[in-house]
Amino acid sequence: MDDYTFLPALNVDIPDEGTLSKVVYKNDRVRVVVFGFDADQELTDHTASMPAIVQVISGKARLTLGASIVEAVPGSWTYLPAGLTHAVYALEPTVMLLTLLRE
């Protein structure tokens, strides 16, 4: 028996003036969350207790990573070590995939 998960599309209905998050997969090693941000929505400074990977699927977001600020666009990939202070600000409607890695 094959043990895999296939999602043909990460369709997200981005709420007007809001943010949506939905767990799309989890097991004992990883948790994957898709986010939908309307323009000008944000996740303020916070940290995670585990390493994470951020991938922008659509839209454009400003990521604050410690003391650095980068612009994330579709196809961008960011690794965040555990404990790094970070934030997300959607410059336009944005869909982002967050993968949390359990060590």
Secondary structure as GFF3:
##gff-version 3
##sequence-region A 1 103
A	DSSP	beta_strand	19	26	.	.	.	ID=ss1
A	DSSP	beta_strand	30	37	.	.	.	ID=ss2
A	DSSP	beta_strand	42	46	.	.	.	ID=ss3
A	DSSP	beta_strand	52	58	.	.	.	ID=ss4
A	DSSP	beta_strand	61	65	.	.	.	ID=ss5
A	DSSP	beta_strand	68	72	.	.	.	ID=ss6
A	DSSP	beta_strand	77	80	.	.	.	ID=ss7
A	DSSP	beta_strand	86	90	.	.	.	ID=ss8
A	DSSP	beta_strand	94	101	.	.	.	ID=ss9
###
